[in-house]
């Protein structure tokens, strides 16, 4: 069982719960039963904890753990607002700085500090013409781990994209001989290969000669 009365440490994770750096997924699930997990290539487990971080002035700040073989690899705090509900995040950032003990905060879009051997990295996002930020990401690395570059996300919001030149597996009916299909009164066609109905007006399903879902060439 997880000890819910753990002594607070200086590793900053106490600010988003009772987590410790050596916690694994099972321990974090016990501490945060409402958390959502998913896997990201090259990063490990992504644990999203929808909560209000203590000391952030009551502002709801999303918090995300990333797990490696030794437990928590790093965590990210962040908030973004849509175009219709833009809020200056600087007061929230100052609240977090006071809570966690990092700073001073400069006018730069990127800052970093070392707090008790813990590297803290801040990135401001969604700046308007006057330089007011409406979003931020605050990354906290495992104690003793120092990043030389400023990779806050590392797959957090933007998983690696596949090279569009990468070869794709052929569709199952791509090399099959042409088949005949009848057009229904509603202008839909049922593919004789895969049995799926599609509209001739749907350019994602029909290119004029092939059913693009399975690759079957059709004569209609």
VENKAZI-V121247 format. One record per residue. SS is DSSP state (helix for helix, strand for strand, loop for the rest). OMEGA is omega in radians with two decimals (NA if undefined). Layout:
BEGIN
SS:OMEGA + SS:OMEGA
END
This chain:
BEGIN
loop:3.13 + loop:3.09 + loop:-3.10 + loop:-3.13 + loop:-3.12 + loop:3.07 + loop:3.12 + loop:3.12 + loop:-3.14 + loop:-3.03 + loop:3.05 + loop:-3.10 + helix:3.12 + helix:-3.11 + helix:3.13 + helix:3.09 + loop:-3.12 + loop:-3.10 + loop:3.03 + loop:-3.05 + loop:-3.11 + loop:3.09 + loop:3.05 + loop:-3.06 + helix:-3.10 + helix:3.14 + helix:-3.13 + helix:3.07 + helix:3.12 + helix:-3.13 + helix:-3.07 + loop:-3.07 + loop:-3.13 + loop:-3.04 + loop:3.09 + strand:-3.12 + strand:2.91 + strand:-3.05 + strand:3.08 + strand:-3.10 + loop:3.04 + loop:-3.10 + loop:-3.08 + strand:-3.09 + strand:3.11 + strand:-3.11 + strand:-3.14 + strand:-3.13 + strand:-3.14 + strand:-3.12 + strand:3.05 + loop:-3.08 + loop:3.12 + loop:3.12 + loop:3.14 + loop:3.09 + loop:3.13 + loop:3.13 + loop:3.11 + loop:-3.11 + strand:3.10 + strand:3.13 + strand:-3.01 + strand:3.03 + strand:3.00 + strand:-3.03 + strand:3.03 + strand:-3.11 + loop:-3.11 + loop:-3.11 + strand:-3.09 + strand:3.11 + strand:3.03 + strand:2.99 + strand:-3.09 + strand:2.95 + strand:-3.12 + strand:3.07 + strand:3.07 + strand:-3.13 + loop:3.13 + loop:-3.04 + helix:-3.08 + helix:-3.09 + helix:-3.11 + loop:3.13 + loop:3.08 + loop:-3.06 + loop:-3.08 + helix:3.07 + helix:3.11 + helix:-3.14 + helix:3.11 + helix:3.07 + helix:3.11 + helix:3.12 + helix:3.11 + helix:-3.11 + helix:-3.04 + helix:3.07 + loop:3.08 + loop:-3.13 + loop:0.00 + loop:-3.11 + loop:-3.12 + loop:3.11 + loop:-3.11 + loop:3.08 + loop:-3.13 + strand:3.10 + strand:2.99 + strand:-3.10 + strand:3.05 + strand:-3.09 + strand:-3.14 + loop:3.13 + loop:3.13 + strand:3.14 + strand:3.12 + strand:-3.06 + strand:-3.09 + strand:3.05 + strand:3.09 + strand:-3.10 + strand:3.07 + strand:3.13 + strand:3.07 + loop:-3.08 + loop:3.12 + loop:3.12 + loop:3.12 + loop:-3.13 + strand:3.10 + strand:3.08 + strand:3.10 + strand:2.98 + strand:3.13 + strand:-3.10 + strand:3.13 + strand:-3.08 + strand:3.08 + loop:-3.12 + loop:3.12 + loop:3.13 + loop:-3.11 + loop:3.07 + loop:3.11 + loop:3.08 + loop:-3.01 + loop:3.13 + loop:-3.13 + loop:-2.96 + loop:3.13 + loop:3.14 + loop:-3.06 + loop:3.11 + loop:-3.02 + loop:3.09 + loop:-3.11 + loop:3.12 + loop:3.10 + loop:3.08 + loop:-3.13 + loop:3.11 + loop:-3.13 + loop:-3.11 + loop:3.11 + loop:3.10 + loop:-3.11 + loop:3.06 + loop:-2.97 + loop:-3.08 + loop:-3.03 + loop:-3.09 + loop:3.14 + loop:3.07 + loop:-3.11 + loop:3.10 + strand:3.12 + strand:3.08 + loop:-3.11 + loop:3.09 + strand:3.12 + loop:3.10 + loop:-3.13 + loop:3.13 + loop:3.02 + strand:3.12 + strand:3.03 + strand:-3.11 + loop:-3.14 + loop:3.12 + loop:-3.05 + loop:3.09 + loop:-3.12 + loop:3.11 + strand:3.12 + strand:3.12 + strand:3.10 + loop:3.11 + loop:-3.11 + loop:-3.08 + loop:3.08 + loop:-3.12 + loop:-3.03 + strand:-3.12 + loop:-3.13 + loop:3.12 + loop:-3.10 + strand:2.92 + strand:-2.95 + loop:3.09 + loop:-3.12 + loop:3.11 + loop:-3.09 + loop:3.02 + strand:-3.07 + strand:2.99 + strand:-3.07 + loop:NA
END
